[in-house]
Structures are given as C-alpha cells and as structure tokens.
Amino acid sequence: MKKSEATRLNILQKAFELIYTNGYQTTSVDEIIATTQVTKGAFYYHFKTKDEMGLAIINELMIPNFKNTFIEPFQNTINPLDAIYNLMYNLLMENEMLKVEYGCPASNFTQEMAPWNIDFTKALNTLSLQWENTMIEAVEKGKENGLVKAEVNAKEVAVFVLSGYWGVRNLGKLENSKSVYLVYLKGLKSYFETLK
C-alpha cells in the first residue's frame, strides 16, 4: 500500500471511530485531523469535503465489512433461520467492534444523515438492501429445502429481522445494556419456530 493510500485509510478508520462514538454532525474535520495527526492540507487532498469523507467511510469501510459480517454467513448455509439467529446472536452478544452504548453504525448514519443528504441515503439503502436480499434468498432456499414453511413470505421475514435489529440496537443504546438484546433474541427464536 502506498503512503498516500495508507494515509487515506487511516483518516477513514479514525474518522469512523470518532463518528461511531460521537455522531457524524458533532464530529468536526478539525477533530478528525487531530486524531489522525495529518495536516489539514493532507485531509483536503484526500477529501474535498466532510461529506465526501463520510461517503467514503460507507463505501470503502462499511460496505466491505458489512459483506464479511452480514452477507457471508449465508453463503453456505443450509438452514436460513439458524443462520439468521446465529448472526443476530453474534452481532448483539459477541461482536466486540459493535458497542451497546453506540448502537449500530449504519443505523446511526441513516438516522443522522438520510434526511439531509441524498447521497448518504442511496449508499445506506444499498447496504440495507444487500442484507435484506441476502436474507430473502436464504429463506427462499429454506422453503425449497423444506426447512421453512412454503407459505412464509421471505421479504416479510427479512424486513422483520432487519428492522428488529436496528430497533433493538437503539434500545440497547438507550438502556446502555445488552439485557434488551436477550429479550429480542428470545422473541426472534420464538418467531422462527412458527416459520418451520
């Protein structure tokens, strides 16, 4: 990796950490520069504006990481309901990158930026649709394999899971406790039993 590429990646990673902790609107370019220890000129060499950097965080950091974390678990799965539950359990209870007190980075970005910036909305919608479509495909395969009832609407399952995940992340943030995650996981497991 060239020095220029390493500098750009460092800016994105440090900015992501600041934004995840403090929010996008309240994180200033000056804070990002201070944290990354690059010059203002170096920052603006890589990004014309803060929003350009924010979009790069989504497209260059969040989407690739999202694919590894949210999409790949479905690649070779036999039982989609188990795959979804195990993913939710891992994300909520075991993933050390996602902090209960800060919620879900994608959800935070969506709530903070979607009303104000159409480019953010499009990038975040791409992220959300990838996960939704992956779950839909997995549930459809589960129906074909007889692991999910034939009458189950795969899109309903995917939207329910996705919205539940984003919602419970926000509740966890409000309560600063993973206890609400356990309630969600128990309810999710019960719901999945009705789909078999």
GUSEKE-979367 format. One line per 3 residues: number of its first residue (from 0); their letters; for each residue x, y, z of C-alpha. Coordinates in steps of 0.25 Angstrom, whole numbers, m for minus. Each point is the difference from the previous one (the first is absolute). Example, Ala and Ser with C-alpha at 12.3 -4.5 7.8 and 13.67 -1.06 7.14 Angstrom:
BEGIN
0 = as = 49:m18:31; 6:14:m2
***
This chain:
BEGIN
0 = mkk = 0:0:0; 5:14:m4; 3:10:11
3 = sea = m12:8:m6; m9:m12:0; 4:m3:15
6 = trl = m3:15:4; m14:0:m7; m3:m14:7
9 = nil = 5:6:13; m9:12:m1; m12:m8:m3
12 = qka = 2:m10:11; 3:11:11; m12:8:m5
15 = fel = m9:m12:0; 4:m3:15; m3:15:3
18 = iyt = m13:0:m7; m5:m13:6; 3:5:14
21 = ngy = m4:15:m2; m9:0:m12; 2:6:m14
24 = qtt = m5:14:2; 7:3:13; 14:m6:m5
27 = svd = 8:12:m6; 10:m1:m11; 10:6:10
30 = eii = m3:m11:10; 3:m11:m11; 13:8:m4
33 = att = 4:0:14; m3:m15:2; 7:m4:m13
36 = qvt = 12:9:2; m1:4:m15; 1:15:m4
39 = kga = m12:7:m5; 6:0:m14; 1:m15:0
42 = fyy = m14:m2:5; m5:9:m11; 9:m7:m10
45 = hfk = m8:m13:2; m14:6:2; m5:13:m5
48 = tkd = m11:1:11; m4:m7:13; m12:m7:m8
51 = emg = 9:m5:m10; 8:m7:11; m13:m5:6
54 = lai = m4:m6:m13; 14:m7:m1; m2:m5:14
57 = ine = m13:m7:m4; 5:m5:m14; 15:m4:4
60 = lmi = m1:m4:14; m15:m4:4; m4:m7:m13
63 = pnf = 12:m9:m1; m1:m3:15; m15:m2:m1
66 = knt = 2:m10:m11; 9:m8:9; m9:1:12
69 = fie = m14:0:m5; 0:m7:m13; 11:m11:0
72 = pfq = m7:m8:11; m11:m3:m10; 10:m5:m11
75 = nti = 0:m15:4; m11:m1:10; m11:m11:0
78 = npl = m9:5:10; m3:15:m2; m7:2:13
81 = dai = 11:m5:8; 10:8:m9; m8:13:3
84 = ynl = m2:m3:15; 15:m3:1; 4:12:m7
87 = myn = m9:9:9; 5:m7:13; 15:2:m5
90 = llm = m3:15:m4; m7:3:13; 7:m8:11
93 = ene = 14:m4:m6; 5:11:m10; 10:9:8
96 = mlk = 0:10:m11; m15:4:2; m1:7:13
99 = vey = m14:m1:7; 1:15:4; 2:5:m14
102 = gcp = m10:m9:m7; 1:m4:m15; 9:9:m9
105 = asn = m8:m2:m12; m13:3:8; 7:13:6
108 = ftq = 4:5:m13; m14:m3:m6; m7:8:11
111 = ema = 10:11:0; 3:2:m15; m12:m6:m8
114 = pwn = m9:12:2; 11:10:m5; 9:m7:m10
117 = idf = m6:m8:m12; 14:m6:m3; 1:m5:14
120 = tka = m15:m6:m1; 4:m7:m13; 13:m6:6
123 = lnt = m7:m5:12; m12:m5:m7; 10:m9:m9
126 = lsl = 5:m5:13; m14:m3:6; m5:m6:m13
129 = qwe = 12:m10:m1; m3:m5:13; m15:m1:m2
132 = ntm = 2:m7:m13; 10:m10:5; m10:m4:11
135 = iea = m11:m1:m10; 8:m9:m9; 4:m9:12
138 = vek = m14:m1:5; m5:m4:m14; 11:m11:0
141 = gke = m5:m4:13; m14:m1:m5; 5:m9:m12
144 = ngl = 7:m9:9; m12:m2:9; 7:7:12
147 = vka = m10:12:0; m15:m1:m3; m4:2:m14
150 = evn = m10:11:3; 11:9:7; 2:14:m7
153 = ake = 15:1:0; 0:15:m2; m8:1:13
156 = vav = 10:m8:8; 11:8:m5; m6:14:3
159 = fvl = m5:m5:13; 14:m5:4; 7:13:m6
162 = sgy = m9:10:7; 1:m8:13; 15:0:0
165 = wgv = 0:15:m3; m10:2:11; 6:m8:11
168 = rnl = 13:6:m3; m6:14:3; m7:m6:13
171 = gkl = 14:m5:4; 6:13:m2; m11:7:8
174 = ens = 1:m10:12; 15:m2:m2; m2:m15:3
177 = ksv = 0:m13:m8; m12:m5:8; m10:5:m10
180 = ylv = 8:m8:m11; m3:m13:8; m15:4:m1
183 = ylk = 1:2:m15; 7:m13:m2; m10:m8:8
186 = glk = m11:7:m8; 7:m3:m13; 2:m14:3
189 = syf = m15:m2:4; m4:7:m13; 9:m9:m9
192 = etl = m6:m12:7; m13:4:m7; 6:0:m13
195 = k = 5:m15:0
***
